[in-house]
Amino acid sequence: MFGGLTIDKFLVILVIAVFLLGPERIPHYAAQLGRLVRNVRDMADGAKERLREEMGPDFDDVDWKKLDPRQYDPRRIIREALLEDSDDRPEVPLTIVQPNGESAYAKRKRLMAESSTGETVVEAPFDTEAT
């Protein structure tokens, strides 16, 4: 969350703060920091309680881990949508097939094999004016 903030760097910042603020102002700023942390925690708890009140008893039934956007996999979603009536869902990843029936991976492997045999390989077109 804080990137490269290690304990060593935090201690250096703390020592600099002690020298800049002085011993007479440190207790005041520490109390302000404590109040700030307490207020933020109270705001978060209040938001959670308000959401719980507005959703009612359904709040406890929600599986929050299932709604995590980091678990979003468009291939899985499409596969489940297309095969939702079928009981046998294969765990094989989907491949994109070109109109001629050959996938891009198979075409590349074929072209690489042809280039090793000495046949002429046609390179993909390159547009120099493309942005």
Distance bins in CASP14 RR format, pairs under 12 A and 6 or more apart:
PFRMAT RR
TARGET T0000
AUTHOR 0000-0000-0000
RMODE 2
METHOD distances of the structure
MODEL  1
2 9 0 0 0 0 1 0 0 0 0 0 0
2 10 0 0 0 0 1 0 0 0 0 0 0
2 13 0 0 0 0 0 1 0 0 0 0 0
3 9 0 0 0 0 0 1 0 0 0 0 0
3 10 0 0 0 0 0 1 0 0 0 0 0
4 10 0 0 0 0 0 1 0 0 0 0 0
5 11 0 0 0 0 0 1 0 0 0 0 0
5 12 0 0 0 0 0 1 0 0 0 0 0
5 13 0 0 0 0 1 0 0 0 0 0 0
5 14 0 0 0 0 0 1 0 0 0 0 0
6 12 0 0 0 0 1 0 0 0 0 0 0
6 13 0 0 0 0 0 1 0 0 0 0 0
7 13 0 0 0 0 0 1 0 0 0 0 0
7 14 0 0 0 0 0 1 0 0 0 0 0
8 14 0 0 0 0 0 1 0 0 0 0 0
8 15 0 0 0 0 0 1 0 0 0 0 0
9 15 0 0 0 0 0 1 0 0 0 0 0
9 16 0 0 0 0 0 1 0 0 0 0 0
10 16 0 0 0 0 0 1 0 0 0 0 0
10 17 0 0 0 0 0 1 0 0 0 0 0
11 17 0 0 0 0 0 1 0 0 0 0 0
11 18 0 0 0 0 0 1 0 0 0 0 0
12 18 0 0 0 0 0 1 0 0 0 0 0
12 19 0 0 0 0 0 1 0 0 0 0 0
13 19 0 0 0 0 0 1 0 0 0 0 0
13 20 0 0 0 0 0 1 0 0 0 0 0
13 21 0 0 0 0 0 1 0 0 0 0 0
14 20 0 0 0 0 0 1 0 0 0 0 0
14 21 0 0 0 0 0 1 0 0 0 0 0
14 26 0 0 0 0 0 1 0 0 0 0 0
14 29 0 0 0 0 0 1 0 0 0 0 0
14 30 0 0 0 0 0 1 0 0 0 0 0
15 21 0 0 0 0 0 1 0 0 0 0 0
15 22 0 0 0 0 0 1 0 0 0 0 0
15 26 0 0 0 0 0 1 0 0 0 0 0
16 22 0 0 0 0 0 1 0 0 0 0 0
17 23 0 0 0 0 0 1 0 0 0 0 0
17 25 0 0 0 0 1 0 0 0 0 0 0
17 26 1 0 0 1 0 0 0 0 0 0 0
17 29 0 0 0 0 1 0 0 0 0 0 0
17 30 0 0 0 0 0 1 0 0 0 0 0
17 33 0 0 0 0 0 1 0 0 0 0 0
18 24 0 0 0 0 0 1 0 0 0 0 0
18 25 0 0 0 0 1 0 0 0 0 0 0
18 26 1 0 0 1 0 0 0 0 0 0 0
18 27 0 0 0 0 0 1 0 0 0 0 0
18 29 0 0 0 0 0 1 0 0 0 0 0
18 30 0 0 0 0 0 1 0 0 0 0 0
19 25 0 0 0 0 0 1 0 0 0 0 0
19 26 0 0 0 0 0 1 0 0 0 0 0
20 26 0 0 0 0 0 1 0 0 0 0 0
20 29 0 0 0 0 0 1 0 0 0 0 0
21 27 0 0 0 0 1 0 0 0 0 0 0
21 28 0 0 0 0 1 0 0 0 0 0 0
21 29 1 0 0 1 0 0 0 0 0 0 0
21 30 0 0 0 0 1 0 0 0 0 0 0
21 32 0 0 0 0 0 1 0 0 0 0 0
21 33 0 0 0 0 0 1 0 0 0 0 0
22 28 0 0 0 0 0 1 0 0 0 0 0
22 29 0 0 0 0 1 0 0 0 0 0 0
22 30 0 0 0 0 0 1 0 0 0 0 0
23 29 0 0 0 0 0 1 0 0 0 0 0
23 30 0 0 0 0 0 1 0 0 0 0 0
25 31 0 0 0 0 0 1 0 0 0 0 0
25 32 0 0 0 0 0 1 0 0 0 0 0
26 32 0 0 0 0 0 1 0 0 0 0 0
26 33 0 0 0 0 0 1 0 0 0 0 0
27 33 0 0 0 0 0 1 0 0 0 0 0
27 34 0 0 0 0 0 1 0 0 0 0 0
28 34 0 0 0 0 0 1 0 0 0 0 0
28 35 0 0 0 0 0 1 0 0 0 0 0
29 35 0 0 0 0 0 1 0 0 0 0 0
29 36 0 0 0 0 0 1 0 0 0 0 0
30 36 0 0 0 0 0 1 0 0 0 0 0
30 37 0 0 0 0 0 1 0 0 0 0 0
31 37 0 0 0 0 0 1 0 0 0 0 0
31 38 0 0 0 0 0 1 0 0 0 0 0
32 38 0 0 0 0 0 1 0 0 0 0 0
32 39 0 0 0 0 0 1 0 0 0 0 0
33 39 0 0 0 0 0 1 0 0 0 0 0
33 40 0 0 0 0 0 1 0 0 0 0 0
34 40 0 0 0 0 1 0 0 0 0 0 0
34 41 0 0 0 0 1 0 0 0 0 0 0
34 42 0 0 0 0 0 1 0 0 0 0 0
35 41 0 0 0 0 0 1 0 0 0 0 0
35 42 0 0 0 0 0 1 0 0 0 0 0
36 42 0 0 0 0 0 1 0 0 0 0 0
36 43 0 0 0 0 0 1 0 0 0 0 0
37 43 0 0 0 0 0 1 0 0 0 0 0
37 44 0 0 0 0 0 1 0 0 0 0 0
38 44 0 0 0 0 0 1 0 0 0 0 0
38 45 0 0 0 0 0 1 0 0 0 0 0
39 45 0 0 0 0 0 1 0 0 0 0 0
39 46 0 0 0 0 0 1 0 0 0 0 0
40 46 0 0 0 0 0 1 0 0 0 0 0
40 47 0 0 0 0 0 1 0 0 0 0 0
41 47 0 0 0 0 0 1 0 0 0 0 0
41 48 0 0 0 0 0 1 0 0 0 0 0
42 48 0 0 0 0 0 1 0 0 0 0 0
42 49 0 0 0 0 0 1 0 0 0 0 0
43 49 0 0 0 0 0 1 0 0 0 0 0
43 50 0 0 0 0 0 1 0 0 0 0 0
44 50 0 0 0 0 0 1 0 0 0 0 0
44 51 0 0 0 0 0 1 0 0 0 0 0
45 51 0 0 0 0 0 1 0 0 0 0 0
45 52 0 0 0 0 0 1 0 0 0 0 0
46 52 0 0 0 0 1 0 0 0 0 0 0
46 53 0 0 0 0 1 0 0 0 0 0 0
46 54 0 0 0 0 0 1 0 0 0 0 0
47 53 0 0 0 0 0 1 0 0 0 0 0
47 54 0 0 0 0 0 1 0 0 0 0 0
48 54 0 0 0 0 0 1 0 0 0 0 0
48 55 0 0 0 0 0 1 0 0 0 0 0
48 59 0 0 0 0 1 0 0 0 0 0 0
48 64 0 0 0 0 0 1 0 0 0 0 0
49 55 0 0 0 0 0 1 0 0 0 0 0
49 56 0 0 0 0 0 1 0 0 0 0 0
49 59 0 0 0 0 0 1 0 0 0 0 0
50 56 0 0 0 0 0 1 0 0 0 0 0
50 59 0 0 0 0 0 1 0 0 0 0 0
51 58 0 0 0 0 0 1 0 0 0 0 0
51 59 1 0 0 1 0 0 0 0 0 0 0
51 60 0 0 0 0 0 1 0 0 0 0 0
51 62 0 0 0 0 0 1 0 0 0 0 0
51 64 0 0 0 0 0 1 0 0 0 0 0
52 58 0 0 0 0 1 0 0 0 0 0 0
52 59 1 0 1 0 0 0 0 0 0 0 0
52 60 0 0 0 0 1 0 0 0 0 0 0
52 61 0 0 0 0 0 1 0 0 0 0 0
52 62 0 0 0 0 0 1 0 0 0 0 0
53 59 0 0 0 0 1 0 0 0 0 0 0
55 61 0 0 0 0 1 0 0 0 0 0 0
55 62 1 0 0 1 0 0 0 0 0 0 0
55 64 0 0 0 0 0 1 0 0 0 0 0
56 62 0 0 0 0 0 1 0 0 0 0 0
62 68 0 0 0 0 0 1 0 0 0 0 0
63 71 0 0 0 0 0 1 0 0 0 0 0
64 71 0 0 0 0 0 1 0 0 0 0 0
65 71 1 0 0 1 0 0 0 0 0 0 0
66 72 0 0 0 0 0 1 0 0 0 0 0
71 77 0 0 0 0 0 1 0 0 0 0 0
72 78 0 0 0 0 0 1 0 0 0 0 0
73 79 0 0 0 0 1 0 0 0 0 0 0
73 80 0 0 0 0 1 0 0 0 0 0 0
73 93 0 0 0 0 0 1 0 0 0 0 0
73 94 0 0 0 0 0 1 0 0 0 0 0
74 80 0 0 0 0 0 1 0 0 0 0 0
74 81 0 0 0 0 0 1 0 0 0 0 0
74 93 0 0 0 0 0 1 0 0 0 0 0
74 94 0 0 0 0 1 0 0 0 0 0 0
75 81 0 0 0 0 0 1 0 0 0 0 0
75 82 0 0 0 0 0 1 0 0 0 0 0
75 91 0 0 0 0 0 1 0 0 0 0 0
75 92 0 0 0 0 0 1 0 0 0 0 0
75 93 1 0 0 1 0 0 0 0 0 0 0
75 94 1 0 1 0 0 0 0 0 0 0 0
75 95 0 0 0 0 0 1 0 0 0 0 0
75 96 0 0 0 0 0 1 0 0 0 0 0
76 82 0 0 0 0 0 1 0 0 0 0 0
76 83 0 0 0 0 0 1 0 0 0 0 0
76 89 0 0 0 0 1 0 0 0 0 0 0
76 90 0 0 0 0 0 1 0 0 0 0 0
76 91 0 0 0 0 1 0 0 0 0 0 0
76 92 0 0 0 0 0 1 0 0 0 0 0
76 93 0 0 0 0 1 0 0 0 0 0 0
76 94 0 0 0 0 1 0 0 0 0 0 0
77 83 0 0 0 0 0 1 0 0 0 0 0
77 84 0 0 0 0 0 1 0 0 0 0 0
77 94 0 0 0 0 0 1 0 0 0 0 0
78 84 0 0 0 0 0 1 0 0 0 0 0
78 89 0 0 0 0 0 1 0 0 0 0 0
78 93 0 0 0 0 0 1 0 0 0 0 0
78 94 1 0 0 1 0 0 0 0 0 0 0
78 96 0 0 0 0 0 1 0 0 0 0 0
79 86 0 0 0 0 0 1 0 0 0 0 0
79 89 1 0 0 1 0 0 0 0 0 0 0
79 90 0 0 0 0 1 0 0 0 0 0 0
79 91 0 0 0 0 1 0 0 0 0 0 0
79 92 0 0 0 0 1 0 0 0 0 0 0
79 93 0 0 0 0 1 0 0 0 0 0 0
79 94 1 0 0 1 0 0 0 0 0 0 0
79 95 0 0 0 0 0 1 0 0 0 0 0
80 86 0 0 0 0 0 1 0 0 0 0 0
80 89 1 0 0 1 0 0 0 0 0 0 0
80 90 0 0 0 0 0 1 0 0 0 0 0
80 91 0 0 0 0 0 1 0 0 0 0 0
80 94 0 0 0 0 0 1 0 0 0 0 0
81 89 0 0 0 0 0 1 0 0 0 0 0
81 94 0 0 0 0 0 1 0 0 0 0 0
82 89 0 0 0 0 1 0 0 0 0 0 0
82 90 0 0 0 0 0 1 0 0 0 0 0
82 94 0 0 0 0 1 0 0 0 0 0 0
83 89 1 0 1 0 0 0 0 0 0 0 0
83 90 0 0 0 0 1 0 0 0 0 0 0
83 91 0 0 0 0 0 1 0 0 0 0 0
83 92 0 0 0 0 0 1 0 0 0 0 0
83 94 0 0 0 0 0 1 0 0 0 0 0
93 103 0 0 0 0 0 1 0 0 0 0 0
93 105 0 0 0 0 0 1 0 0 0 0 0
94 103 0 0 0 0 0 1 0 0 0 0 0
95 101 0 0 0 0 0 1 0 0 0 0 0
95 102 0 0 0 0 0 1 0 0 0 0 0
95 103 1 0 1 0 0 0 0 0 0 0 0
95 104 0 0 0 0 1 0 0 0 0 0 0
95 105 1 0 0 1 0 0 0 0 0 0 0
95 106 0 0 0 0 1 0 0 0 0 0 0
96 102 0 0 0 0 0 1 0 0 0 0 0
96 103 1 0 0 1 0 0 0 0 0 0 0
96 104 1 0 0 1 0 0 0 0 0 0 0
96 105 0 0 0 0 1 0 0 0 0 0 0
96 106 0 0 0 0 0 1 0 0 0 0 0
96 107 0 0 0 0 0 1 0 0 0 0 0
97 103 1 0 1 0 0 0 0 0 0 0 0
97 104 0 0 0 0 1 0 0 0 0 0 0
97 105 0 0 0 0 0 1 0 0 0 0 0
97 106 0 0 0 0 1 0 0 0 0 0 0
97 107 0 0 0 0 0 1 0 0 0 0 0
98 104 1 0 0 1 0 0 0 0 0 0 0
98 105 0 0 0 0 0 1 0 0 0 0 0
98 106 0 0 0 0 1 0 0 0 0 0 0
98 107 1 0 0 1 0 0 0 0 0 0 0
98 108 0 0 0 0 0 1 0 0 0 0 0
99 107 0 0 0 0 0 1 0 0 0 0 0
100 106 0 0 0 0 0 1 0 0 0 0 0
100 107 0 0 0 0 1 0 0 0 0 0 0
100 110 0 0 0 0 0 1 0 0 0 0 0
101 107 0 0 0 0 1 0 0 0 0 0 0
102 108 0 0 0 0 1 0 0 0 0 0 0
102 109 0 0 0 0 1 0 0 0 0 0 0
102 110 1 0 0 1 0 0 0 0 0 0 0
102 111 0 0 0 0 0 1 0 0 0 0 0
103 109 0 0 0 0 1 0 0 0 0 0 0
103 110 0 0 0 0 0 1 0 0 0 0 0
104 110 0 0 0 0 0 1 0 0 0 0 0
104 111 0 0 0 0 0 1 0 0 0 0 0
104 124 0 0 0 0 0 1 0 0 0 0 0
105 111 0 0 0 0 0 1 0 0 0 0 0
105 112 0 0 0 0 0 1 0 0 0 0 0
106 112 0 0 0 0 0 1 0 0 0 0 0
106 113 0 0 0 0 0 1 0 0 0 0 0
107 113 0 0 0 0 0 1 0 0 0 0 0
107 114 0 0 0 0 0 1 0 0 0 0 0
107 121 0 0 0 0 0 1 0 0 0 0 0
107 122 0 0 0 0 0 1 0 0 0 0 0
107 124 0 0 0 0 0 1 0 0 0 0 0
108 114 0 0 0 0 0 1 0 0 0 0 0
108 115 0 0 0 0 0 1 0 0 0 0 0
108 121 0 0 0 0 0 1 0 0 0 0 0
108 124 0 0 0 0 0 1 0 0 0 0 0
109 115 0 0 0 0 0 1 0 0 0 0 0
109 116 0 0 0 0 0 1 0 0 0 0 0
110 116 0 0 0 0 0 1 0 0 0 0 0
110 117 0 0 0 0 0 1 0 0 0 0 0
110 119 0 0 0 0 0 1 0 0 0 0 0
110 121 0 0 0 0 1 0 0 0 0 0 0
110 122 0 0 0 0 0 1 0 0 0 0 0
111 117 0 0 0 0 0 1 0 0 0 0 0
111 118 0 0 0 0 0 1 0 0 0 0 0
111 119 0 0 0 0 1 0 0 0 0 0 0
111 120 0 0 0 0 0 1 0 0 0 0 0
111 121 1 0 1 0 0 0 0 0 0 0 0
111 122 0 0 0 0 1 0 0 0 0 0 0
111 123 0 0 0 0 1 0 0 0 0 0 0
111 124 0 0 0 0 1 0 0 0 0 0 0
112 118 0 0 0 0 0 1 0 0 0 0 0
112 119 0 0 0 0 0 1 0 0 0 0 0
112 121 0 0 0 0 1 0 0 0 0 0 0
113 119 0 0 0 0 1 0 0 0 0 0 0
113 121 0 0 0 0 1 0 0 0 0 0 0
114 120 0 0 0 0 1 0 0 0 0 0 0
114 121 1 0 1 0 0 0 0 0 0 0 0
114 122 0 0 0 0 1 0 0 0 0 0 0
115 121 1 0 1 0 0 0 0 0 0 0 0
115 122 0 0 0 0 0 1 0 0 0 0 0
115 123 0 0 0 0 0 1 0 0 0 0 0
END
